[in-house]
C-alpha cells in the first residue's frame, strides 16, 4: 500500500511533535529536579531543618520533601513564601538555577 504524499507528511509531522513533547517532558522533569536542589541548598545554607521550612510554608514535611526531590512542583505562592523566608526576590532565587 502506497501512502499519498500529504498523508506521509502528516505522519512525519506527528512523529516530530511526539519527539518535541517527549523532550519538553524531560526538560520539565529536569527543571523540577534543579529547583528541588535549589530549595535544599537554600535551606541548608540557612541551617534550617525541613520541618521548619514546611511549617513556614504551611505544608506537610512530606510535601516539602517531595518538592526538594523534584516530585512536586514549586507553586508561585510557595516561591513567594520561600523568597520571603530567605529574604530574597524570585529573580535572586533563580540566579543559581541551571537550565
C-alpha positions in Angstrom: 0.0 0.0 0.0 1.5 3.3 -1.1 0.7 6.4 1.1 -0.1 9.6 -0.5 2.4 12.4 0.0 0.2 14.6 2.2 -0.5 11.7 4.5 3.2 10.9 4.8 3.9 14.5 5.5 1.3 14.5 8.3 2.7 11.3 9.8 6.2 12.7 9.8 4.9 15.9 11.5 3.2 13.8 14.2 6.4 11.9 14.8 8.3 15.2 15.2 5.6 16.6 17.5 5.8 13.5 19.6 9.6 13.9 19.9 9.1 17.6 20.9 6.6 16.6 23.6 8.9 14.0 25.0 11.8 16.5 25.0 9.6 19.1 26.8 8.6 16.5 29.4 12.2 15.6 30.0 13.1 19.3 30.3 10.3 19.8 32.8 11.4 16.9 34.9 15.0 18.3 34.8 13.8 21.7 35.8 11.8 20.3 38.7 14.9 18.4 39.9 17.0 21.6 39.7 14.5 23.7 41.6 14.4 21.0 44.2 18.1 21.1 44.5 18.0 24.9 44.9 15.4 24.5 47.7 17.7 22.1 49.5 20.7 24.4 49.0 19.0 27.5 50.3 17.6 25.5 53.3 21.0 24.0 54.2 22.8 27.3 53.7 20.3 29.0 56.1 20.8 26.0 58.5 17.1 25.4 58.6 15.5 22.0 59.1 13.0 20.8 56.6 10.4 20.7 59.3 10.8 24.4 60.0 10.6 25.3 56.3 7.5 23.1 55.8 5.8 24.8 58.8 6.6 28.3 57.4 5.1 27.3 54.1 2.1 25.7 55.9 2.6 22.4 54.2 3.4 18.9 55.5 7.0 17.8 55.8 6.3 15.1 53.3 5.1 17.6 50.7 8.2 19.8 51.3 10.4 16.7 50.9 8.7 15.9 47.6 9.4 19.5 46.5 13.1 19.2 47.3 13.2 15.8 45.5 11.6 17.2 42.3 8.4 15.1 42.7 6.1 18.1 43.3 6.5 21.4 41.6 7.0 24.6 43.5 3.9 26.8 43.1 4.0 30.6 42.6 2.7 31.1 46.2 5.3 28.7 47.5 8.0 30.5 45.7 6.8 33.8 47.2 6.9 32.3 50.7 10.3 30.8 50.1 11.7 34.1 49.0 10.2 35.8 52.0 11.7 33.2 54.3 15.2 33.7 52.8 14.8 37.4 52.3 15.4 37.3 48.6 13.4 38.1 45.4 12.2 35.5 42.9 14.9 36.5 40.3 17.5 36.1 43.0 16.1 32.6 43.8 16.6 31.6 40.2 20.0 33.2 39.9 21.7 29.9 40.7 19.3 27.8 38.5 20.9 25.6 35.9 18.6 25.1 32.8 
